[in-house]
Amino acid sequence: MTIKIVTDSTCDLPASVVKELGITVVPLYINIEDKGYLDGVEISRQEFYTRLPHFPTHPTTGTPGTAAFLQAYHGLASEGTEQILSIHISESLSATVKVAEAAALDFDLVPVTVRDSQQLSLGTGFQVETAARMAKEGKSMDEILAALDQMTSRLFVAARLDTLEYLRRSGRMNAFMTGLGSLLQLKPILTMMNGIPGSERVRTAEKAEARLIKLLKKHQPVERFALLHTNAAQKAEALLERIAGLIPAGEIYSVDITPVIGAHIGPGAIGYAILSGPFSGKF
């Protein structure tokens, strides 16, 4: 039975992987002044982060409508897909999964299973890639969902922000706490696990990076690792050098986080997505 995977643009998978595995990506929206852009399609990440500090009004973000999901589902059904698995950013961060569920209820050509990844960025992306590879191997929907269930509690995303300013601008942070952060030059750390966002406040960039490393040690052994940043590739690579002994050998994705997420955390953020668990290779 042919199974295809649908996701949204916050998954941050490299374009080469999306193409190789035939994954359908439904873009979210990034709204800049009076114009809406399809995330990852109509504005490059580099352009967005370069312009972000200078926008006269802070960009807002938006979910796709049900029509976008219905179009994706119809397209796959017309190609002979027999089942669809639609995996999306955590409901605790976005209404995207609810919109996908509404679209699935209106779609009756083939069965559509909608799944809350309980993650963001490559925390979602790792699940999407796993599902797509299993589907390509001919695994059943039950087998794929069971594998994703096993992954969920082992996924962890963490990043240190360069500033609290963009959380303030986006309305995602209490104004008093933002003022306190600015006064003390805090470098916040944001985390995501099991659908629950977390945060910590650290005084300096060096201490924030040390905290990222400590969190990585806490989640050993690491089965998969990806480097995340917002237009800060050099800083991210410097972090990678420091943690080389804590991550598995092999290909490592290094991605500029999508603008829909970056609008809230700002440029200069660095972090990682990991899948922890038994690992039989060499560190």
N, C-alpha and C positions, 0 to 999 in steps of 0.2 A: 504494500500500500504506500503510495507516494505521500510523504509528509513534507511540508515546507514551513519555514520559520519566518515570522514577521516580528520586527522590533521597532524601536523609535530611535531618533538621532542622538539621544543621550547615551547610547550604549558604547560609543567611542571605539568600536572595532575598526581596525585599519581597512581602507577601501579594498585592498587586495584580498583580504579575508572574506569580506562581504561578497565580492564578485566570485571568488573561488567556490563558495558554498551556496551561492544562489539565495542569499538572505535578502528579504524585502525590508527596506528601512523607510518608515513613515516619519518625515521631519516635523519637529516642533517649530514654533515661530519665535523669532527675536524681533521685537518692535523697536525701531529707532526713529524717534520723533514721529513723523506722520506716515512712516513707511514700514510695512511688515516684510521680513525676509524669511525664507525657508531655511531653517537651521542646517548648516552643513552643505547647502546647495547654492544659495544666492549671495553669500558673503563668506569670504575666507576667514579662517581662524586668526591668521596673522593680521589681516586688515582690521578685524573686530577688536582685538586686544590693543593694537596700536592706536586706534581711535577712541577706545573706551574712556580714558581719562578726560577726554576733551568734548564729549557729547554735552550739549547744553542742558538736556534733560536725560535722566538715567534710562537706559533701555528697559523695557519690560519683556516678559516672556509669556508664551501662550501655548496651549495644547492644540493638536489638530482637532478638527471636527469629525463627527462620525462618518461624513462623506469620504474623508481621506482614507479611513480604515476600510470602508466598504469598497472603495476603488481598488485598494490593495488586495482584498480578499477576492473580489470578482476577477481581477487579473490572474491570480494564481489558479482559481477554479477553471478559468477558460483555457489554461495551459495543461489541464489534466490532473492538477493536485487533488488528492482525495481527502486529506485532512490538513488543517492549519493549526500551528501553535504560535500564539501571539504573546511575546514576552516583553514586559515594559518596566520602566523606572518605578521605584517604590511609590506606593500610594501615599506614604507619609510625606512625600516631597512633591508630588504632582498628581493631577486628576487624569493623566493620560490613560492609565489602566482602566479607569471607570468609563472613559469614552470608548475604548476598545471593547469593553464588555457590552456597552449599549449597541455598538455596531454589530457585534457578534450575534446579539439577540435578533437583529433585523436581517440577518443573513442566513439563508436556508439552502444554499446550493451544496455546500459541503460542511462537515462539522468544524467548528472553530473553538479551540480551547484557549482561553486568555489566562495568563499567569502574571502575577505580581512578583517581580524579581527580588523584592525587598532590598534592592541595591540601587546604585547609580554608577554611571561611567562604566569602566571595565568590570566592576562587580556584577553588573548586568551583562556586559559583553562576554565574559567568560561563560555564562550560562547559555547565551545565545549561540556562541560558537560550539559548545558541547552538544547542544540540541541539534544544530545543523549538521555536525559531523556524524552524529548517531543516525539522523534521518537519512543521510547520504549512504550510510552502511546498511540501510534497510531495517533498522530497529523499529519496534512498534511504539505507538504513542505512550502506552503504559510503561515501557522500558525507559523511554526518554524522561518522562515525568518522575519516575523513581530515581533516576540518576540526578536530576535537578534537585529533588528533595534531599538527597545525600550531600549536595554541594552547599545548600543555602546557609547552614550554620557554620560553614568553614570559610565563608567569604568575608573579607574585611577590607574596607577602604579608609585611608587616612591621608590628610593633607594639612600642611601648615600654610596659612595665609600670610601674605606680606603685609596686610593692613586690614583693619576692621571697616574701613571707609565704604567699601562696596556693599557689605552687608547692611550698613546704615542706609545707603542710597537706595537699595532695593527694598527696604522696608522689612527685611528679614531679621532685624535685631532691635531689641529695646534701646531707645535713644539714650537712656542713662548709661547703660553698659557700653554703648559705643563711645560716649564721651569719656568714660573711665579708661577704656582701652586706648584711646588716642592720647590721653594725658600720660599714661604709663608706658606708651610705646609697646603695647602687648602684641604678641604674634600668636593669634588663635590657631588652635588645631581642631579640625573638624573630622569626625569619624562616622562610619556607617556600618552597621552590622545587624542582621536579622530584622531589617525594616525600621531600626531605631537610630535616628541621628543623635550624635553626641558632640560635645565640645569641651575643650580645655583652653585655659589661658596661660601662656608662658611669656616671660618678660623679654627675651631676646631671640633673635633668629637662630643663634647657635644653640640655645637651650631648647628651642622648638625642634630643631633638627635632631638633637640628642634624644628628645622625647619620641620622635618618629622611629628612631633606631631601637629604642627600648620597647616600643609597641611591636615592632617587627620581631624582636627576640621573643616576646611573649607568645607570638603566634607560630613559633617553630613546631615542627618542620614546615617549610613552605613548598608546596607542590607546584604552584604557578605564581609568577610575579609579573607585574606590569608597572612601568614608570608613568606617572601622570604629572602634568604641569600646565600652567596657563602662560604661554609665551615666555617660558623660562627654561629653555632646553639646557643651557649651560649649567644652571643651578641644579637641575635635575640630574644631569650626568655626573656632577660633583658628588651628589648624594649617592648615586649608584656606585661610585668608586669606594665610598666608605662602607657600603653594605655588601660588597661582593661576596664575602664569606658566608652571608646569611641567606642567599637565594640560590635556586637551582641553576645549573648550567643550561645552556640552550638559548633559543630565541627569546628575546624579551621585547614586548611591545613598549614603545615609548611614544606617548600621544599627547598632543595639545588638547586639553579638555574642551568639549563643545561649548560655543558661546552661550547656549541656553543655561548651562550651569555656571560658566565663567562670568556671566553678567552679575551674579550674586557674590562671587568670591574674589573677583578682580584679577588683574595680571600679577605675575610674580609668585603664584602659589606653586608648591611642589609637593608630591606625595606618591602614593602607590595603591594598587589594588592587589590583593593576594588571595590565593586559595590555599589554605593550610590543610595539613593532613599527612598521612603516611607518604613518604617519598623514598624511592629505592635508588635514586641516582646519586651522583656525587655533588657536593657543594663546592 
